[in-house]
Amino acid sequence: MVANQRPGTVIWKSSKRRWQDTSPTVVGDMVIIGSASGIYAFDIEDGSRCWQYQTSGDATTAPMVIDDTVYIADEDGRIHAITRTDGTEQWQVDLGTAVNGSPTVVGDTLHIGDMDGTVHAIDTETQETNWQFEADGAINGSPVVVDNTVYVASKDCTLYALSADDGTVRWTGSAARAMNGSPTVYDGTVFVGSMDNDIYAFDAATGEQQWKTGMRGTTRSTPTVADGTVYAASVRELYGIDAETGEKEWSYSLKGSVSGSPTVAGETVYIGSENTVFAVNADDGSKAWVNRFGGRFTSAGKIKSSPTVVDGVVYVASDRSRLYALKAGNDESDSEGSRVLLGTLGHHDRLVATDPTTATQADERTPQANESTTTNPTPDTANENAETEKSNNEASADLSFCPSCGTDLSAYDNPAFCHSCGTEL
């Protein structure tokens, strides 16, 4: 569906919703994402809505899908289990306190942290609590579970490694200021950012600090690691860092405030900042392409979402506007960094429950229960689907994008010039 389009082109975009800082998960034929008005599933081919599930609180965390069940939390502290194929509810659990992070499911256990500082391990079959652990600060990110250890970062400046069996502490690592993001694990090392402008590397087995590297500005996002390079973002810049030594290989200015996390697909790193999606060459940090939605002075919203790439398509959301599907590049690559493979802030059909560098097929978790589960849009969404089709047609018009800089011009009727670079059209 993207063969004849240039990189960065909008393939489709959803109708407007308040997506906040939620990130998409792509499983089978659907993109699933939370919002301020509930949880939505869209068809990956054309962006038509497959189903909607209403939540009482804003569902601005990322969903995880295991065996065709969607697990997601809302800000009121309710965990929802939903059938992927039709959006019907299976069960709810009320934690009784606010939640900002996303759930992580391994086996029959769901792990999640809350803003009171509690890590919960919940049986997905019985909804009973297996164990709880109390940190000394709020947990803003998502737990990562690798090789029977739960890694979770807290605003008490501490990274905790907990036994997945009973929640006992195996080790702790510390930073000078709060850790607001989620950790990631790669090649026996845990990587996590901090509000002290540093990214840290800890030995996954012992907790010994291996290195820390300073960045320009604090970090609220989650790093990802692929092929021996850590890709991490501060609020201002994207970095490529040697995973073994902590030495910076390159940096790229994002020219705005960054809260989303990067993903790696093929030879490209993708990340959002303000109302712009950046594609950066992974080997040297040079620009591959940039798409600024609606131009510099419009209300398209900020890209706080963490992108997921599947079959050469980037899925990412704007906080006040739309979910977008963009052509990634000239191949059909998928997100391959540790963040997506471990299911942190969105994922795709491949998930692992062990170190990505040693994972085999036997270590993989299964998002889909069946190979093919096509769901048709419900009758009450016919009008919205028609609107989406109209938007798709507009996006493919001759003047939908600036031929010079690639800015999305679809919000303007017959523009005479590009409002980003000034090119006459």
C-alpha positions as CSV (number, residue, x, y, z in Angstrom):
1,M,0.0,0.0,0.0
2,V,3.0,2.3,0.2
3,A,5.2,1.2,-2.7
4,N,4.8,4.4,-4.8
5,Q,4.9,7.0,-2.0
6,R,8.0,8.8,-0.8
7,P,9.2,8.4,2.8
8,G,7.3,10.5,5.4
9,T,4.1,10.5,3.3
10,V,0.8,10.2,5.2
11,I,-0.9,7.0,4.1
12,W,-3.9,7.6,6.2
13,K,-5.0,9.5,9.3
14,S,-7.8,8.9,11.8
15,S,-10.6,11.3,12.6
16,K,-9.6,13.8,15.4
17,R,-9.4,12.5,18.9
18,R,-7.5,13.5,22.1
19,W,-4.8,10.9,21.9
20,Q,-2.7,12.6,24.6
21,D,0.7,10.8,25.0
22,T,-0.5,7.3,24.3
23,S,1.4,5.0,21.9
24,P,0.1,2.5,19.4
25,T,0.3,-1.3,19.4
26,V,0.0,-3.0,16.0
27,V,-1.1,-6.6,16.0
28,G,-2.5,-8.6,13.1
29,D,-4.7,-6.3,11.0
30,M,-5.3,-3.7,13.7
31,V,-3.7,-0.6,15.3
32,I,-4.9,-0.3,18.9
33,I,-4.5,2.9,20.9
34,G,-5.9,4.5,24.0
35,S,-7.3,8.1,24.2
36,A,-9.1,10.5,26.5
37,S,-12.4,9.0,25.3
38,G,-11.6,5.3,25.4
39,I,-9.7,2.7,23.4
40,Y,-9.9,2.4,19.7
41,A,-8.9,-0.2,17.1
42,F,-8.3,0.8,13.5
43,D,-7.7,-1.2,10.3
44,I,-4.0,-1.0,9.3
45,E,-4.8,-0.7,5.6
46,D,-7.1,2.3,5.5
47,G,-7.5,3.6,9.1
48,S,-11.2,2.7,9.3
49,R,-12.4,2.2,12.8
50,C,-12.9,-1.5,13.8
51,W,-14.2,-0.9,17.4
52,Q,-14.3,1.5,20.3
53,Y,-14.2,0.6,24.1
54,Q,-15.3,3.3,26.6
55,T,-13.3,3.8,29.8
56,S,-14.2,6.0,32.8
57,G,-10.8,7.6,32.9
58,D,-8.4,8.7,30.2
59,A,-6.8,5.6,28.6
60,T,-3.5,7.3,27.8
61,T,-1.2,4.4,28.5
62,A,-0.1,2.0,25.7
63,P,-1.9,-1.3,25.3
64,M,-0.3,-4.7,25.4
65,V,-1.9,-7.6,23.5
66,I,-1.4,-11.2,24.5
67,D,-3.4,-14.2,23.0
68,D,-5.9,-11.8,21.4
69,T,-6.5,-10.0,24.7
70,V,-5.8,-6.3,25.0
71,Y,-4.6,-5.1,28.4
72,I,-4.6,-1.4,29.1
73,A,-4.9,0.9,32.2
74,D,-6.7,4.2,32.5
75,E,-5.7,7.1,34.6
76,D,-8.3,6.3,37.3
77,G,-6.4,3.1,38.1
78,R,-8.6,0.6,36.3
79,I,-7.0,-2.2,34.3
80,H,-9.1,-3.4,31.4
81,A,-8.9,-6.8,29.6
82,I,-10.6,-6.5,26.2
83,T,-11.0,-9.0,23.3
84,R,-8.9,-7.8,20.4
85,T,-11.2,-9.0,17.6
86,D,-14.3,-7.1,18.7
87,G,-13.5,-4.8,21.6
88,T,-15.7,-6.6,24.1
89,E,-14.8,-6.5,27.8
90,Q,-13.4,-9.6,29.6
91,W,-12.8,-8.1,33.0
92,Q,-11.7,-5.0,35.0
93,V,-9.6,-4.6,38.1
94,D,-9.6,-1.3,40.1
95,L,-6.3,-0.5,41.7
96,G,-7.8,2.4,43.5
97,T,-5.1,4.9,42.6
98,A,-3.9,6.8,39.6
99,V,-1.8,5.0,36.9
100,N,0.4,6.6,34.3
101,G,2.4,3.6,33.0
102,S,1.4,0.7,30.8
103,P,0.9,-3.0,31.9
104,T,3.4,-5.7,31.0
105,V,2.1,-9.2,30.7
106,V,4.3,-12.3,30.8
107,G,2.8,-15.7,31.1
108,D,-0.4,-15.4,33.2
109,T,0.8,-12.4,35.2
110,L,0.2,-8.7,34.6
111,H,2.7,-6.3,36.1
112,I,2.0,-2.6,36.6
113,G,3.1,0.3,38.7
114,D,1.0,3.2,40.1
115,M,1.5,6.8,41.3
116,D,1.5,5.7,44.9
117,G,4.7,3.7,44.2
118,T,3.2,0.2,44.3
119,V,4.1,-2.5,41.8
120,H,1.3,-4.9,41.3
121,A,1.5,-8.5,40.0
122,I,-2.0,-9.7,39.0
123,D,-3.1,-13.1,37.8
124,T,-4.8,-12.6,34.4
125,E,-6.9,-15.7,34.8
126,T,-8.3,-15.0,38.3
127,Q,-7.6,-11.3,38.7
128,E,-6.2,-12.0,42.1
129,T,-3.1,-10.1,43.3
130,N,-0.1,-12.4,43.4
131,W,2.2,-9.9,45.2
132,Q,2.8,-6.2,45.7
133,F,6.0,-4.1,46.2
134,E,6.1,-0.6,47.7
135,A,8.7,1.8,46.3
136,D,9.4,5.1,48.0
137,G,8.2,7.2,45.1
138,A,5.6,7.3,42.3
139,I,6.1,4.9,39.3
140,N,5.5,6.9,36.1
141,G,6.8,4.3,33.6
142,S,6.1,0.7,32.8
143,P,7.8,-2.4,34.3
144,V,10.0,-4.5,32.1
145,V,10.1,-8.3,32.7
146,V,13.1,-10.2,31.5
147,D,14.3,-13.7,32.6
148,N,11.9,-13.8,35.6
149,T,13.1,-10.4,36.9
150,V,10.8,-7.3,37.0
151,Y,12.7,-4.0,36.4
152,V,10.9,-0.8,37.3
153,A,12.1,2.8,37.8
154,S,10.7,5.2,40.4
155,K,10.6,8.9,41.1
156,D,12.5,8.1,44.3
157,C,15.6,8.1,42.1
158,T,15.8,4.3,42.2
159,L,15.8,1.4,39.7
160,Y,14.5,-1.7,41.3
161,A,15.1,-5.3,40.2
162,L,12.4,-7.5,41.7
163,S,11.8,-11.3,41.6
164,A,8.9,-12.0,39.3
165,D,7.9,-14.9,41.7
166,D,7.3,-12.9,44.8
167,G,8.3,-9.3,44.4
168,T,11.4,-9.4,46.6
169,V,14.2,-7.0,45.8
170,R,17.2,-8.5,44.0
171,W,19.1,-5.3,43.7
172,T,18.7,-1.5,43.4
173,G,20.5,1.1,41.4
174,S,20.3,4.9,42.0
175,A,20.4,8.2,40.1
176,A,20.8,11.7,41.3
177,R,17.2,12.7,40.4
178,A,13.9,11.0,39.6
179,M,13.6,8.3,36.9
180,N,10.4,9.1,35.1
181,G,10.6,6.8,32.1
182,S,10.8,3.0,31.7
183,P,14.0,0.9,31.6
184,T,14.9,-1.4,28.8
185,V,17.2,-4.5,28.8
186,Y,19.7,-5.6,26.2
187,D,22.7,-8.0,26.3
188,G,22.7,-8.4,30.1
189,T,22.4,-4.6,30.8
190,V,19.5,-2.4,32.0
191,F,19.4,1.1,30.5
192,V,17.3,3.9,32.0
193,G,17.2,7.7,31.8
194,S,16.9,10.2,34.6
195,M,15.9,13.8,35.3
196,D,19.5,14.4,36.2
197,N,20.4,14.7,32.5
198,D,22.1,11.3,32.5
199,I,21.4,7.9,31.0
200,Y,22.6,4.9,33.1
201,A,23.7,1.4,32.3
202,F,23.4,-1.3,35.1
203,D,24.4,-4.9,35.1
204,A,21.1,-6.8,34.8
205,A,22.2,-9.6,37.2
206,T,24.0,-7.6,39.9
207,G,22.9,-4.0,39.6
208,E,26.5,-2.8,39.3
209,Q,26.6,0.6,37.4
210,Q,28.5,0.1,34.2
211,W,28.5,3.6,33.0
212,K,26.5,6.8,32.8
213,T,26.5,9.4,30.1
214,G,25.3,13.0,30.2
215,M,22.8,14.4,27.7
216,R,21.6,17.9,26.9
217,G,18.5,18.2,29.0
218,T,16.5,15.9,31.2
219,T,14.9,12.7,29.9
220,R,11.3,11.5,30.3
221,S,11.4,8.9,27.6
222,T,12.5,5.2,27.4
223,P,15.7,4.2,25.5
224,T,15.8,1.5,23.0
225,V,18.8,-0.7,21.9
226,A,19.6,-2.4,18.6
227,D,22.8,-3.8,17.2
228,G,24.9,-2.6,20.1
229,T,23.7,1.0,20.0
230,V,21.5,2.8,22.6
231,Y,19.1,5.3,21.1
232,A,18.0,7.7,23.8
233,A,16.3,11.1,23.8
234,S,16.6,14.0,26.2
235,V,13.9,16.8,26.0
236,R,16.1,18.4,23.3
237,E,18.2,15.8,21.4
238,L,18.3,12.3,20.1
239,Y,21.5,10.3,20.8
240,G,23.2,7.2,19.5
241,I,25.4,5.8,22.3
242,D,27.7,2.8,22.3
243,A,25.9,0.2,24.5
244,E,29.1,-1.3,25.9
245,T,31.1,1.9,26.7
246,G,28.5,4.7,27.0
247,E,30.4,6.8,24.4
248,K,28.3,9.1,22.3
249,E,28.4,8.2,18.7
250,W,26.2,11.1,17.4
251,S,23.5,13.5,18.4
252,Y,20.6,15.1,16.5
253,S,18.7,18.2,17.6
254,L,15.0,17.7,17.8
255,K,14.2,21.4,18.1
256,G,11.4,21.0,20.7
257,S,10.3,19.3,23.9
258,V,10.5,15.5,23.7
259,S,8.6,13.1,25.9
260,G,8.1,10.2,23.5
261,S,10.5,7.4,23.0
262,P,12.5,6.4,19.8
263,T,12.1,3.2,17.8
264,V,14.5,1.6,15.3
265,A,13.4,-0.1,12.1
266,G,15.9,-1.1,9.5
267,E,18.6,1.6,9.3
268,T,16.4,4.4,10.7
269,V,15.5,5.8,14.1
270,Y,12.0,7.4,14.4
271,I,10.9,9.8,17.1
272,G,8.4,12.7,17.6
273,S,8.9,16.2,18.9
274,E,6.4,19.1,19.0
275,N,4.2,18.5,15.9
276,T,7.0,16.8,13.9
277,V,8.1,13.2,13.2
278,F,11.8,12.8,12.6
279,A,13.4,9.9,10.7
280,V,17.2,9.8,11.5
281,N,19.8,7.5,10.0
282,A,20.9,5.1,12.7
283,D,24.5,4.9,11.7
284,D,25.5,8.6,11.8
285,G,22.5,10.6,13.1
286,S,21.9,12.4,9.8
287,K,18.4,13.4,8.7
288,A,16.5,10.8,6.6
289,W,13.2,12.8,6.4
290,V,11.0,15.1,8.5
291,N,7.2,15.5,8.5
292,R,5.7,18.5,10.3
293,F,2.0,18.0,10.6
294,G,0.1,21.1,9.6
295,G,3.0,23.5,9.7
296,R,4.7,25.3,12.5
297,F,1.9,27.6,13.6
298,T,-1.2,25.2,13.5
299,S,-3.0,23.4,16.3
300,A,-2.2,19.9,15.1
301,G,-0.9,19.0,18.6
302,K,2.4,17.6,19.9
303,I,3.8,14.2,19.1
304,K,4.2,12.8,22.6
305,S,3.5,9.3,21.4
306,S,6.2,6.7,20.9
307,P,6.1,5.3,17.3
308,T,5.8,1.7,16.2
309,V,6.9,0.5,12.8
310,V,5.3,-2.5,11.0
311,D,5.9,-3.5,7.4
312,G,7.5,-0.2,6.5
313,V,4.7,2.0,8.0
314,V,5.2,4.3,11.0
315,Y,2.2,4.5,13.4
316,V,2.2,7.5,15.7
317,A,-0.3,9.9,17.3
318,S,-0.6,13.6,18.0
319,D,-1.9,14.5,21.4
320,R,-4.7,16.8,20.2
321,S,-5.3,15.6,16.6
322,R,-5.0,12.3,14.8
323,L,-3.4,8.9,14.7
324,Y,-1.1,8.8,11.6
325,A,0.2,6.0,9.4
326,L,3.3,7.3,7.5
327,K,5.5,5.6,4.9
328,A,8.7,4.8,6.8
329,G,11.2,4.3,4.0
330,N,12.0,2.2,1.0
331,D,11.8,-1.2,2.7
332,E,9.2,-3.1,4.8
333,S,11.1,-3.2,8.1
334,D,9.6,-3.5,11.5
335,S,10.6,-2.0,14.9
336,E,13.5,-4.1,16.1
337,G,14.8,-2.3,19.2
338,S,14.6,-3.6,22.7
339,R,11.7,-1.3,23.7
340,V,9.2,-2.6,21.2
341,L,10.4,-6.2,21.4
342,L,9.9,-6.1,25.2
343,G,6.4,-4.5,24.8
344,T,7.2,-1.1,26.4
345,L,5.0,1.8,25.1
346,G,3.6,-0.1,22.2
347,H,4.6,-3.2,20.3
348,H,3.9,-5.4,17.3
349,D,3.4,-9.1,16.5
350,R,6.8,-10.1,17.9
351,L,7.3,-10.0,21.7
352,V,9.9,-11.6,23.9
353,A,10.2,-12.3,27.6
354,T,13.9,-12.6,27.7
355,D,17.0,-10.6,26.7
356,P,16.4,-9.6,23.0
357,T,20.0,-10.6,22.2
358,T,19.5,-14.2,23.3
359,A,15.8,-14.7,22.6
360,T,14.7,-17.7,20.5
361,Q,11.3,-18.5,19.1
362,A,10.5,-20.4,22.3
363,D,10.9,-17.2,24.3
364,E,8.4,-15.3,22.3
365,R,5.0,-14.2,23.7
366,T,2.0,-14.5,21.3
367,P,-0.1,-11.4,20.7
368,Q,-2.6,-13.3,18.4
369,A,-4.5,-16.4,19.3
370,N,-5.3,-17.0,15.6
371,E,-3.6,-16.3,12.3
372,S,-6.4,-14.4,10.7
373,T,-9.1,-12.4,12.6
374,T,-10.6,-9.9,10.3
375,T,-13.1,-7.5,12.0
376,N,-15.4,-5.3,10.0
377,P,-16.3,-1.8,11.1
378,T,-19.6,-1.7,13.0
379,P,-22.6,0.0,11.3
380,D,-22.6,3.0,13.7
381,T,-19.2,4.0,12.5
382,A,-20.2,4.3,8.8
383,N,-20.2,8.1,8.8
384,E,-16.8,8.3,10.5
385,N,-15.3,5.8,8.0
386,A,-16.6,7.9,5.2
387,E,-14.9,10.9,6.7
388,T,-11.7,9.0,7.1
389,E,-11.9,7.9,3.4
390,K,-12.4,11.5,2.4
391,S,-9.3,12.5,4.5
392,N,-7.3,9.8,2.8
393,N,-8.3,11.1,-0.6
394,E,-7.3,14.6,0.4
395,A,-3.9,13.3,1.7
396,S,-3.1,11.9,-1.7
397,A,-3.9,15.1,-3.6
398,D,-1.2,16.8,-5.6
399,L,-0.9,19.7,-3.1
400,S,-1.2,17.6,0.1
401,F,2.6,17.8,0.8
402,C,5.2,20.4,0.0
403,P,7.4,19.1,-2.8
404,S,10.4,20.8,-1.2
405,C,10.3,20.0,2.5
406,G,7.5,17.4,2.7
407,T,5.3,19.4,5.2
408,D,1.6,18.1,5.4
409,L,-0.5,20.8,3.6
410,S,-3.8,18.9,3.7
411,A,-5.4,21.3,6.2
412,Y,-5.2,24.1,3.7
413,D,-7.5,24.7,0.6
414,N,-5.4,25.3,-2.5
415,P,-2.4,26.8,-0.7
416,A,-0.2,29.2,-2.8
417,F,3.0,28.5,-0.8
418,C,4.3,26.2,1.9
419,H,4.0,27.9,5.3
420,S,7.0,26.0,6.6
421,C,9.7,26.7,4.0
422,G,8.0,29.3,1.7
423,T,8.2,27.3,-1.5
424,E,5.6,28.4,-4.1
425,L,3.1,25.7,-5.0
